[in-house]
């Protein structure tokens, strides 16, 4: 079905459960399952999968509105200086180790081919946390280097973040995406044979600059 032949968008409001959702480019239609020969994709992960296909019917165009909410359901309004980075799962919450990869959609207990090795096998890891004084802790652990550094499981990563005093911590990424640069130079040894991997988002700590004000 060509984009010009698609029916008009259907306006139907519903709340998605906590999940990770990938949508096709504008003008492409939804398909069930993972990427196919048309490069269209529909995937949502989490403890309650299937919310999107239950509301989006085959052949309909859908309009998406992005709303970010915190864990209490309150809307988070983002400013021009705010950014969002991909991160999951939680490692430490309120001072306690709190890893639940299945609830956060990074592990499917019913299909261990998805996410099991990433979650429960030692891998390179990148982590971020805050201590009780609000100080930022960033940590990178190399992996996939037998005899040198094999990496961490998620549970081991959580224990590492607790050791310097993190009371809140997240796993940012892992595998070949794990890289840390200090003063513009790579500070760790990445696991990909081709070197540092291109990624879609990064966390950067930059010197504070007073906002420019027109005078």
Buried (B, 14 or more C-beta within 10 A) or exposed (E): EEEEEBEEEEEEEEEEEEBBBEBBEEEBBBBEEEEEEEEBBBBBBBEEBEBBBEBBEEEBBBEEEEEEEEEEEEEEEEEEEEEEBEBBBBBBBEEEBBBEBBEBBBBBEEEEEBBBEBBBEBBBBBBBBBBEEEEEBEBBBBBBEEEEBBBBBBBBBBBBBBEEBBBBBBBBBBBBBBBBEEEEEEEBBBBBEEEBBEBEEEBEEEEEEEEEEEE
